[in-house]
């Protein structure tokens, strides 16, 4: 009793009750759970390896089908046959066909032999064998004695499909060669090398045997199917049917693997538990936490918070510390570059808009001054006053003293009406103007001077047989809060020449380079309208000039945002 109450025994009991027994219970429960997971994982490995092996096999079969299409889709064999029908030279036909077969199939390890049979001469066989040694004469003799008749029978109902069949352990692929009018003139039969095509099935874990079927008919089998365990199968679709790949595996070996893994894991756990805890602490404090911090910061940068920095780990050195410092430098520079680019883009856009708005067609001002001068000499002061007032409106719009890029559509139409008044004074009864405007759009904000230059272009190039210039303005569209979808059409009779259309196409390109024109005309106005709309609203806005097929030209201004 004294021995059992000694310090030694007390320590042993304490160790047993406080450490050995609880740890043993935990390990037993843990090993039971892990063993179940290993069993499930082993089955998943078998399933995954089977899926991948089936995928590889079907890809190789599809490659075989694609290779057989060379004889069908390339015109060489058909040309050789047509030449033979004309010349009757059977020796030349034999040389040409066998040369073609050798060039395409002799060095392909997926085929043992390849045989071609012309429908009108089924007794003559054109043949090539593989260079690996499997393409032996004995295989060709077996084909001649046992396979040829069945192949011809199958080809009768084959049409354009590819068929697979087996004969005494030999696997064959057959397809018809069709000529004009989809008329069969030849038959291609290829003996598949199963060791090459189905080799991937042997990679299934604990493989013991295989079985391959096509549309329910067995093609090929190998190995031992009497092992203790089970089977696993996969179906794959080809061009003209379904392949079923089945593999037998040894389940007892899987169980042994599980038990050996459990024992090994238990031993490692006992001896490596302290090391695991130490490594966990190290990786959590030195790697996991810093990386999590960097990940959170990178997400902020991805969300647009450029310049985000993280606290550098204190007392740490090495790659993680360097990564943190470099990340902060990169983020800071990225924020600076973004701000710089943003400011430059805004400045460039404003510069482009003002540069485009500043271009004015001087011909219009000159013509207007001539009309005013003529009216001053020939008529009274009232009409001259009206024309001067209209000209004042036009000049105010052109000079844009308030530097407002956007104005209400109603104000833009005032500039149009001022221009139309001057044009009516110029052409009198030889000018007719019509307009149809959706009044609900008059408050919509649009760029200054986008309609008048296009109407000016339409007036200048308007042509009709009666000598009257006609222009019609149509404005329609919708506005939903800040969203605008408006179409402004200017229609005039007459169609530009091919040369003028080419110039218009060049003017309405999307390039933003502002270059001086070699000649100054109303075309500078339509170019400015198109480019200003693209700068302000994007690619969906702009100007198009087309014909409607009825000797009319339609200029359409799209305003979308």
Backbone torsions as a table, in degrees:
resi	resn	phi	psi	omega
1	UNK	NA	-37.6	179.7
2	UNK	-65.0	-36.1	178.7
3	UNK	-65.2	-38.1	-179.0
4	UNK	-71.2	-24.4	178.3
5	UNK	-94.4	5.0	179.8
6	UNK	-71.2	163.7	179.6
7	UNK	-58.1	-35.8	-179.6
8	UNK	-59.9	-49.5	-178.3
9	UNK	-70.2	-34.8	176.7
10	UNK	-61.4	-41.8	178.1
11	UNK	-65.0	-39.9	179.3
12	UNK	-65.3	-44.0	178.8
13	UNK	-63.8	-40.1	178.8
14	UNK	-63.1	-42.1	178.2
15	UNK	-64.7	-42.0	-178.4
16	UNK	-65.6	-47.3	-177.3
17	UNK	-75.8	-34.1	-174.6
18	UNK	-92.7	-17.3	-175.8
19	UNK	-134.7	-52.0	-173.3
20	UNK	-66.6	-50.8	-177.1
21	UNK	-63.9	-50.7	178.7
22	UNK	-60.0	-41.8	-179.6
23	UNK	-65.2	-38.4	178.0
24	UNK	-62.8	-44.7	178.4
25	UNK	-60.5	-44.4	-179.8
26	UNK	-62.0	-43.8	-178.1
27	UNK	-64.7	-40.7	179.7
28	UNK	-61.9	-49.3	179.1
29	UNK	-60.7	-42.4	-178.3
30	UNK	-63.4	-43.1	-178.4
31	UNK	-68.1	-35.3	177.2
32	UNK	-62.6	-44.8	179.7
33	UNK	-64.5	-45.0	-178.0
34	UNK	-65.6	-37.3	179.6
35	UNK	-61.2	-42.6	176.8
36	UNK	-62.4	-40.7	179.3
37	UNK	-67.0	-36.5	179.2
38	UNK	-65.3	-39.3	176.8
39	UNK	-60.3	-46.6	179.5
40	UNK	-65.5	-38.6	179.0
41	UNK	-65.3	-39.4	178.4
42	UNK	-61.1	-40.8	178.6
43	UNK	-67.2	-38.4	177.5
44	UNK	-64.5	-38.0	178.8
45	UNK	-62.7	-43.6	178.5
46	UNK	-61.9	-45.2	-179.7
47	UNK	-63.0	-43.6	-179.0
48	UNK	-65.6	-44.6	179.6
49	UNK	-64.2	-34.6	177.6
50	UNK	-67.9	-42.2	178.9
51	UNK	-60.5	-46.2	-179.5
52	UNK	-66.2	-40.7	179.0
53	UNK	-63.2	-40.7	177.8
54	UNK	-64.8	-38.7	178.5
55	UNK	-63.0	-43.3	179.9
56	UNK	-64.9	-42.2	-179.4
57	UNK	-63.3	-43.3	-179.2
58	UNK	-68.0	-33.1	176.1
59	UNK	-64.9	-39.7	178.4
60	UNK	-67.8	-37.4	176.2
61	UNK	-64.8	-40.2	177.4
62	UNK	-65.4	-34.9	175.0
63	UNK	-63.2	-39.3	177.3
64	UNK	-62.2	-42.7	179.0
65	UNK	-63.0	-43.8	179.3
66	UNK	-63.2	-38.6	178.9
67	UNK	-64.7	-37.6	179.6
68	UNK	-67.1	-23.2	-179.5
69	UNK	-69.6	-20.3	178.5
70	UNK	-57.2	-43.0	-179.4
71	UNK	-68.2	-27.0	-177.2
72	UNK	-88.2	-43.4	-172.9
73	UNK	-88.7	-31.0	173.6
74	UNK	-74.1	143.4	-171.1
75	UNK	-86.6	2.9	-172.5
76	UNK	-61.8	-51.7	-176.0
77	UNK	-63.4	-41.3	176.8
78	UNK	-61.3	-39.1	177.7
79	UNK	-66.5	-40.5	178.8
80	UNK	-62.0	-42.3	-179.6
81	UNK	-66.1	-41.4	177.9
82	UNK	-64.3	-39.0	178.2
83	UNK	-65.2	-38.5	179.4
84	UNK	-66.6	-39.5	179.3
85	UNK	-64.1	-28.1	178.8
86	UNK	-82.7	-42.6	-173.8
87	UNK	-93.7	-30.0	-176.1
88	UNK	75.6	11.1	-177.9
89	UNK	-85.1	93.0	-177.5
90	UNK	-69.5	-32.9	179.1
91	UNK	-64.3	-43.4	178.5
92	UNK	-64.3	-39.8	177.5
93	UNK	-61.4	-43.8	-178.4
94	UNK	-62.7	-44.1	179.7
95	UNK	-63.6	-43.9	-178.4
96	UNK	-64.7	-46.0	-177.1
97	UNK	-67.4	-47.4	-179.2
98	UNK	-64.7	-34.6	175.9
99	UNK	-63.4	-41.9	177.8
100	UNK	-62.9	-45.6	-179.5
101	UNK	-62.7	-41.0	179.5
102	UNK	-64.8	-42.3	-176.7
103	UNK	-65.0	-33.0	-173.6
104	UNK	-98.1	-26.3	-170.4
105	UNK	-128.6	-13.7	-174.6
106	UNK	-64.9	-33.6	-174.8
107	UNK	-103.5	9.7	177.1
108	UNK	-90.0	114.1	-175.6
109	UNK	-67.9	-10.1	-179.7
110	UNK	-76.6	-15.9	-177.6
111	UNK	-117.8	133.1	174.5
112	UNK	-83.6	-51.4	175.7
113	UNK	-138.4	155.6	176.5
114	UNK	-132.1	126.4	-175.2
115	UNK	-125.6	135.6	176.3
116	UNK	-118.0	132.8	-179.7
117	UNK	-128.1	122.3	174.5
118	UNK	-80.1	135.8	-174.4
119	UNK	-60.2	-38.7	-177.7
120	UNK	-78.2	-13.4	179.1
121	UNK	-136.1	67.1	-173.6
122	UNK	-68.0	-13.9	-178.6
123	UNK	-83.5	-13.6	179.2
124	UNK	-99.9	121.0	-177.8
125	UNK	-110.1	135.8	177.4
126	UNK	-109.2	126.4	-162.0
127	UNK	-139.2	145.8	168.4
128	UNK	-144.8	144.7	179.8
129	UNK	-115.7	156.2	-179.5
130	UNK	-71.4	149.4	-177.1
131	UNK	-78.6	-7.0	-177.6
132	UNK	-74.7	-7.7	-178.0
133	UNK	104.4	-16.0	178.3
134	UNK	-77.7	-21.8	-180.0
135	UNK	-83.9	57.4	-174.1
136	UNK	-81.4	166.7	178.2
137	UNK	-64.9	-33.0	-179.1
138	UNK	-62.2	-36.1	177.1
139	UNK	-65.4	-40.9	178.9
140	UNK	-65.5	-38.6	178.4
141	UNK	-65.4	-41.1	177.6
142	UNK	-62.7	-38.1	177.2
143	UNK	-62.8	-44.8	-177.3
144	UNK	-63.8	-41.3	-174.5
145	UNK	-80.6	-36.7	-168.2
146	UNK	-118.8	-23.4	-169.3
147	UNK	-107.6	-28.9	-171.4
148	UNK	-56.9	-49.6	-176.2
149	UNK	-63.8	-40.4	178.9
150	UNK	-65.7	-37.9	178.8
151	UNK	-62.8	-42.7	178.4
152	UNK	-64.2	-36.9	178.9
153	UNK	-65.8	-43.9	179.8
154	UNK	-64.7	-35.8	-175.6
155	UNK	-66.4	-19.8	-178.0
156	UNK	-61.2	-37.9	-178.1
157	UNK	-109.9	20.7	-172.0
158	UNK	-83.6	-31.7	-174.6
159	UNK	53.9	-128.5	-177.8
160	UNK	-97.6	3.7	-177.8
161	UNK	-75.0	165.7	171.4
162	UNK	-109.7	128.7	-176.2
163	UNK	-118.0	148.3	175.7
164	UNK	-120.6	141.0	175.4
165	UNK	-152.9	163.6	-176.6
166	UNK	-124.7	148.6	176.5
167	UNK	-141.8	109.7	174.6
168	UNK	52.0	46.9	177.5
169	UNK	85.8	-4.3	177.1
170	UNK	-97.8	135.4	-178.1
171	UNK	-109.1	127.5	-176.3
172	UNK	-123.4	148.3	173.3
173	UNK	-120.6	134.3	-173.5
174	UNK	-133.1	141.8	174.3
175	UNK	-151.2	151.3	177.6
176	UNK	-87.9	149.6	171.4
177	UNK	-104.3	121.9	-175.0
178	UNK	-109.8	141.9	177.3
179	UNK	-104.3	-151.4	-179.9
180	UNK	-63.8	142.1	-177.9
181	UNK	71.2	16.8	-179.7
182	UNK	55.9	37.6	176.9
183	UNK	-94.2	128.1	-178.4
184	UNK	-70.2	131.2	175.2
185	UNK	-124.9	-10.5	180.0
186	UNK	-157.2	166.3	-178.9
187	UNK	-132.1	130.6	179.2
188	UNK	-111.5	122.4	179.0
189	UNK	-120.7	129.2	-176.7
190	UNK	-129.4	125.3	176.7
191	UNK	-84.1	120.3	-178.0
192	UNK	-77.3	139.8	173.5
193	UNK	-87.8	98.2	-174.8
194	UNK	-64.9	-30.3	179.6
195	UNK	-65.4	-26.7	177.7
196	UNK	-87.7	-47.3	-173.2
197	UNK	-72.6	-39.2	-176.2
198	UNK	-103.6	17.1	-177.7
199	UNK	-61.2	-32.7	-176.7
200	UNK	-63.5	-24.8	-179.7
201	UNK	-65.3	-23.0	179.3
202	UNK	-73.5	-10.6	-180.0
203	UNK	-83.4	-5.8	177.9
204	UNK	-62.9	137.9	-174.9
205	UNK	-58.5	131.7	-179.4
206	UNK	58.0	39.9	179.6
207	UNK	-60.9	137.7	174.9
208	UNK	-129.1	-22.2	179.4
209	UNK	-176.2	167.6	-177.8
210	UNK	-139.6	161.3	174.6
211	UNK	-148.8	130.6	-177.2
212	UNK	-124.5	131.3	179.0
213	UNK	-128.3	153.5	176.5
214	UNK	-127.4	118.1	-177.5
215	UNK	51.9	40.4	177.2
216	UNK	86.3	-9.1	179.8
217	UNK	-99.6	129.6	-177.2
218	UNK	-68.5	131.3	178.7
219	UNK	-104.8	-42.8	-170.8
220	UNK	-155.8	143.8	175.8
221	UNK	-142.9	151.5	-177.9
222	UNK	-157.3	149.3	171.2
223	UNK	90.8	-168.9	-174.3
224	UNK	-103.7	121.0	179.4
225	UNK	-101.8	12.0	-177.4
226	UNK	-105.6	10.6	-179.9
227	UNK	-72.2	153.9	176.7
228	UNK	-73.8	125.4	-177.1
229	UNK	151.8	-135.3	-176.9
230	UNK	-154.7	-171.5	-179.0
231	UNK	-121.7	156.7	173.7
232	UNK	-139.0	136.9	-175.0
233	UNK	-129.6	153.4	175.1
234	UNK	-138.7	137.4	174.9
235	UNK	-102.8	136.2	176.4
236	UNK	-134.9	139.3	-179.0
237	UNK	-93.4	133.4	172.5
238	UNK	-105.4	-166.1	-177.4
239	UNK	-64.7	-39.7	-171.8
240	UNK	-125.5	20.8	179.2
241	UNK	170.4	-172.8	-177.6
242	UNK	-115.8	136.1	173.0
243	UNK	-104.8	137.8	174.2
244	UNK	-114.8	118.3	179.7
245	UNK	-106.5	123.1	-179.7
246	UNK	-122.7	139.7	-179.8
247	UNK	-133.5	135.3	172.8
248	UNK	-96.4	136.0	178.8
249	UNK	-130.2	160.7	-176.3
250	UNK	-92.2	105.7	-178.0
251	UNK	-71.6	-28.0	179.9
252	UNK	-65.8	-36.4	177.5
253	UNK	-65.3	-34.4	176.9
254	UNK	-64.2	-41.2	177.7
255	UNK	-64.5	-40.9	177.3
256	UNK	-62.2	-37.9	178.1
257	UNK	-62.6	-40.9	179.6
258	UNK	-64.5	-44.3	-178.7
259	UNK	-66.2	-41.8	178.8
260	UNK	-65.4	-35.8	177.9
261	UNK	-67.2	-40.6	179.6
262	UNK	-61.9	-45.1	-179.2
263	UNK	-64.4	-46.5	179.6
264	UNK	-61.3	-41.6	-178.9
265	UNK	-65.2	-39.6	179.9
266	UNK	-63.7	-44.3	179.8
267	UNK	-63.7	-46.6	179.9
268	UNK	-62.6	-38.1	-179.0
269	UNK	-63.3	-41.4	-178.6
270	UNK	-63.5	-43.8	-175.2
271	UNK	-85.9	-22.9	-173.9
272	UNK	-107.2	1.7	-178.1
273	UNK	-58.0	-46.7	177.8
274	UNK	-61.3	-39.8	179.4
275	UNK	-65.3	-38.2	178.3
276	UNK	-61.5	-44.8	179.5
277	UNK	-62.7	-41.0	179.8
278	UNK	-65.3	-43.6	179.6
279	UNK	-65.6	-37.1	178.0
280	UNK	-60.9	-45.0	179.5
281	UNK	-62.9	-42.0	-178.0
282	UNK	-64.2	-49.9	-176.9
283	UNK	-67.8	-35.0	-179.3
284	UNK	-67.3	-41.3	-176.2
285	UNK	-84.1	-34.1	-173.8
286	UNK	-97.0	-22.8	-174.6
287	UNK	-122.9	-55.2	-172.6
288	UNK	-62.2	-49.1	-178.6
289	UNK	-64.2	-47.1	177.2
290	UNK	-60.2	-40.4	-179.8
291	UNK	-66.9	-38.7	177.3
292	UNK	-62.1	-39.3	177.6
293	UNK	-64.3	-44.2	178.6
294	UNK	-64.4	-37.5	179.0
295	UNK	-63.4	-43.8	178.5
296	UNK	-62.6	-40.0	178.4
297	UNK	-66.6	-40.3	179.7
298	UNK	-65.0	-33.9	176.4
299	UNK	-64.8	-37.7	177.1
300	UNK	-63.5	-41.2	178.1
301	UNK	-63.8	-40.8	178.4
302	UNK	-62.7	-28.7	178.7
303	UNK	-85.2	2.4	175.5
304	UNK	103.4	1.9	179.1
305	UNK	-87.8	70.6	-176.9
306	UNK	-67.9	144.7	-179.9
307	UNK	93.1	5.6	179.2
308	UNK	-65.5	132.6	178.5
309	UNK	-126.4	157.8	179.2
310	UNK	-119.6	159.6	179.7
311	UNK	-73.3	130.3	180.0
312	UNK	-73.8	138.1	-179.3
313	UNK	-64.0	130.4	-178.5
314	UNK	-83.8	137.5	177.8
315	UNK	74.3	4.7	-179.6
316	UNK	-103.6	149.2	175.9
317	UNK	-139.3	172.3	179.8
318	UNK	104.9	-164.0	-172.7
319	UNK	-64.7	-39.7	-178.3
320	UNK	-64.4	-42.3	178.3
321	UNK	-64.1	-43.2	177.5
322	UNK	-62.9	-40.3	179.0
323	UNK	-61.8	-41.7	179.2
324	UNK	-63.5	-46.0	179.4
325	UNK	-63.8	-43.6	179.8
326	UNK	-66.2	-35.6	176.8
327	UNK	-61.9	-44.6	179.8
328	UNK	-62.6	-41.6	177.7
329	UNK	-62.9	-45.1	179.9
330	UNK	-61.8	-45.2	-178.9
331	UNK	-63.2	-41.3	179.6
332	UNK	-63.6	-45.6	179.1
333	UNK	-65.7	-36.7	178.1
334	UNK	-62.6	-41.7	177.9
335	UNK	-63.9	-41.6	178.9
336	UNK	-64.7	-43.6	-179.6
337	UNK	-65.4	-39.7	179.4
338	UNK	-62.4	-46.0	179.2
339	UNK	-61.4	-40.1	179.7
340	UNK	-65.0	-46.7	-179.2
341	UNK	-64.1	-38.5	-179.2
342	UNK	-62.7	-45.4	179.7
343	UNK	-63.9	-42.9	179.9
344	UNK	-64.2	-39.0	179.6
345	UNK	-65.1	-42.3	178.9
346	UNK	-63.3	-43.8	179.8
347	UNK	-64.3	-40.9	-179.7
348	UNK	-66.4	-40.3	179.7
349	UNK	-64.0	-45.5	178.5
350	UNK	-62.1	-39.8	179.6
351	UNK	-63.9	-42.0	179.6
352	UNK	-63.9	-43.3	-178.1
353	UNK	-63.6	-47.9	-178.6
354	UNK	-68.0	-34.0	178.0
355	UNK	-65.5	-40.2	179.4
356	UNK	-70.8	-37.9	-179.9
357	UNK	-69.2	-23.5	-174.6
358	UNK	-78.3	-11.4	-178.1
359	UNK	-81.9	124.6	-176.2
360	UNK	-124.2	143.6	178.4
361	UNK	-84.9	106.5	-176.9
362	UNK	-70.1	-21.6	-179.4
363	UNK	-61.4	-37.2	-179.4
364	UNK	-64.0	-44.4	180.0
365	UNK	-63.2	-41.0	179.7
366	UNK	-63.5	-46.3	179.9
367	UNK	-61.8	-40.1	-179.7
368	UNK	-64.0	-42.9	179.1
369	UNK	-63.5	-37.1	177.4
370	UNK	-63.6	-41.3	-179.8
371	UNK	-64.8	-43.6	179.3
372	UNK	-61.0	-42.0	179.4
373	UNK	-63.0	-43.7	179.7
374	UNK	-65.2	-42.6	179.6
375	UNK	-65.7	-35.7	179.5
376	UNK	-62.5	-35.2	-178.6
377	UNK	-80.2	-34.9	-169.9
378	UNK	-98.7	-21.8	-173.8
379	UNK	-130.2	-175.1	-179.6
380	UNK	-81.5	178.7	-173.5
381	UNK	-75.6	-24.4	-174.5
382	UNK	-63.8	-46.5	-178.1
383	UNK	-69.5	-37.7	177.3
384	UNK	-61.4	-41.5	179.0
385	UNK	-60.9	-40.4	179.6
386	UNK	-65.7	-38.7	-179.5
387	UNK	-69.3	-39.3	178.1
388	UNK	-63.3	-38.4	178.3
389	UNK	-63.7	-42.8	178.4
390	UNK	-63.6	-41.5	178.3
391	UNK	-63.4	-36.6	178.6
392	UNK	-62.5	-40.8	177.4
393	UNK	-61.7	-43.7	-178.7
394	UNK	-64.8	-43.6	-179.0
395	UNK	-66.9	-36.0	177.4
396	UNK	-63.4	-40.7	178.7
397	UNK	-66.4	-38.0	-176.8
398	UNK	-71.5	-41.7	-176.3
399	UNK	-76.7	-28.3	175.7
400	UNK	49.3	64.4	-176.5
401	UNK	-64.0	-30.3	179.8
402	UNK	-84.4	-3.4	178.2
403	UNK	51.6	51.5	176.5
404	UNK	-103.0	117.5	-179.9
405	UNK	-73.1	-33.0	-176.5
406	UNK	-116.6	136.9	176.8
407	UNK	-135.5	166.1	177.1
408	UNK	-69.6	148.4	179.5
409	UNK	-58.5	-33.7	179.3
410	UNK	-62.3	-39.8	178.0
411	UNK	-68.2	-39.5	177.7
412	UNK	-60.7	-37.3	179.3
413	UNK	-70.6	-25.2	174.2
414	UNK	-63.2	-40.4	176.9
415	UNK	-65.1	-38.6	177.9
416	UNK	-63.4	-44.6	-178.9
417	UNK	-65.0	-36.7	177.1
418	UNK	-63.3	-42.2	179.0
419	UNK	-65.2	-44.1	-178.8
420	UNK	-61.8	-37.3	179.2
421	UNK	-61.7	-44.8	179.9
422	UNK	-63.8	-42.3	-178.9
423	UNK	-65.2	-37.7	177.7
424	UNK	-64.8	-36.9	176.3
425	UNK	-65.9	-31.1	-177.5
426	UNK	-75.9	-46.7	-173.1
427	UNK	-99.9	-8.4	178.0
428	UNK	55.3	-125.4	-177.5
429	UNK	-75.5	-6.9	-179.6
430	UNK	-88.5	16.4	177.7
431	UNK	-139.2	129.0	178.8
432	UNK	-125.6	128.7	-179.0
433	UNK	-124.0	132.4	176.3
434	UNK	-128.5	154.3	176.5
435	UNK	-148.0	146.9	176.0
436	UNK	-136.7	109.0	-169.8
437	UNK	-126.4	131.2	173.6
438	UNK	-73.2	109.6	-174.5
439	UNK	-62.7	-22.8	-178.4
440	UNK	-71.1	-9.5	-178.7
441	UNK	-99.8	1.8	-173.7
442	UNK	-64.6	-22.9	-178.8
443	UNK	-89.2	-5.9	-177.8
444	UNK	-66.3	136.3	179.4
445	UNK	-83.8	128.1	-179.1
446	UNK	-132.9	161.6	175.6
447	UNK	-63.3	146.9	-179.9
448	UNK	-66.9	139.7	173.7
449	UNK	56.0	55.8	172.1
450	UNK	-106.8	-16.7	-178.5
451	UNK	-97.9	-45.7	-175.3
452	UNK	-57.1	-45.2	179.7
453	UNK	-61.7	-34.7	179.7
454	UNK	-71.8	-39.1	176.0
455	UNK	-64.9	-39.8	177.4
456	UNK	-58.7	-42.3	178.1
457	UNK	-64.1	-40.3	179.6
458	UNK	-66.0	-39.5	178.4
459	UNK	-64.2	-43.9	-176.2
460	UNK	-64.4	-37.5	-175.1
461	UNK	-105.3	11.3	176.4
462	UNK	-71.7	137.0	-178.8
463	UNK	-147.7	133.4	172.7
464	UNK	-143.2	159.3	-175.3
465	UNK	-65.2	-28.0	-179.8
466	UNK	-84.4	1.1	177.0
467	UNK	80.1	7.4	-179.0
468	UNK	-98.1	130.6	176.4
469	UNK	-86.3	128.9	-177.8
470	UNK	-125.2	138.2	176.9
471	UNK	-140.0	134.1	177.6
472	UNK	-124.6	132.6	179.1
473	UNK	-110.7	126.0	177.7
474	UNK	-127.0	129.6	178.7
475	UNK	-128.4	123.1	178.0
476	UNK	-146.8	162.5	179.4
477	UNK	156.0	-168.2	-178.6
478	UNK	-137.9	155.6	173.3
479	UNK	-138.6	127.2	178.1
480	UNK	-126.7	99.9	-174.8
481	UNK	57.9	-116.6	-178.3
482	UNK	-87.3	-7.5	-177.3
483	UNK	-86.4	128.4	-179.8
484	UNK	-124.6	134.1	174.2
485	UNK	-137.1	90.8	-171.9
486	UNK	-123.8	138.0	177.2
487	UNK	-120.5	125.9	179.9
488	UNK	-115.8	114.4	-177.4
489	UNK	-108.2	134.7	173.4
490	UNK	-120.2	116.8	-173.4
491	UNK	-114.2	131.3	176.7
492	UNK	-142.1	147.6	177.7
493	UNK	-72.0	154.9	-179.4
494	UNK	104.0	147.2	-179.0
495	UNK	-122.8	128.5	178.0
496	UNK	-63.0	154.3	176.5
497	UNK	-71.4	167.5	178.4
498	UNK	-58.8	-37.9	179.5
499	UNK	-65.4	-42.6	178.7
500	UNK	-65.6	-38.5	178.0
501	UNK	-63.4	-37.9	178.2
502	UNK	-63.8	-40.9	178.0
503	UNK	-66.3	-39.8	178.5
504	UNK	-62.7	-42.6	178.8
505	UNK	-60.9	-39.2	179.6
506	UNK	-68.0	-37.9	-179.4
507	UNK	-67.8	-32.9	-175.4
508	UNK	-95.8	31.8	173.3
509	UNK	-79.1	166.7	-175.9
510	UNK	-91.1	-1.1	-179.7
511	UNK	-63.7	141.7	-175.8
512	UNK	-99.3	5.6	177.1
513	UNK	-67.3	131.6	179.3
514	UNK	-102.7	106.1	-177.1
515	UNK	-120.5	146.6	178.4
516	UNK	-68.5	141.1	177.8
517	UNK	-79.7	148.4	177.6
518	UNK	-68.2	-31.1	176.4
519	UNK	-128.6	144.7	-177.4
520	UNK	-102.3	126.3	-177.0
521	UNK	-155.8	-175.6	177.6
522	UNK	-65.5	-15.1	-179.8
523	UNK	-64.1	-27.3	178.4
524	UNK	-62.2	-30.8	179.5
525	UNK	-67.5	-45.0	-178.7
526	UNK	-68.5	-31.8	176.5
527	UNK	-65.3	-43.4	-179.8
528	UNK	-63.6	-41.0	179.7
529	UNK	-60.1	-48.1	-178.2
530	UNK	-61.4	-46.1	-174.4
531	UNK	-73.2	-36.0	177.8
532	UNK	-64.5	-39.6	177.9
533	UNK	-64.9	-39.5	178.5
534	UNK	-65.8	-40.1	-179.2
535	UNK	-65.8	-43.1	-174.0
536	UNK	-79.4	-37.9	-170.3
537	UNK	-116.7	-19.1	-179.8
538	UNK	107.7	-171.8	-169.6
539	UNK	-69.5	-22.2	-178.5
540	UNK	-78.2	-12.7	178.4
541	UNK	-102.7	164.0	179.4
542	UNK	145.5	-166.2	-176.6
543	UNK	-123.9	135.1	173.2
544	UNK	-125.4	145.4	177.3
545	UNK	-128.1	117.9	-176.0
546	UNK	-139.2	172.7	174.1
547	UNK	-111.5	153.4	-177.4
548	UNK	-101.0	5.0	-179.1
549	UNK	85.2	-6.1	179.3
550	UNK	-115.0	33.2	177.8
551	UNK	65.2	30.9	175.8
552	UNK	-121.4	148.1	174.4
553	UNK	-107.6	130.4	-177.8
554	UNK	-117.4	117.8	174.8
555	UNK	-102.7	121.6	-175.3
556	UNK	-117.5	125.8	176.1
557	UNK	-102.7	121.0	178.4
558	UNK	-102.4	124.3	175.4
559	UNK	-119.7	106.3	-178.5
560	UNK	-133.6	136.0	172.6
561	UNK	-151.5	NA	NA
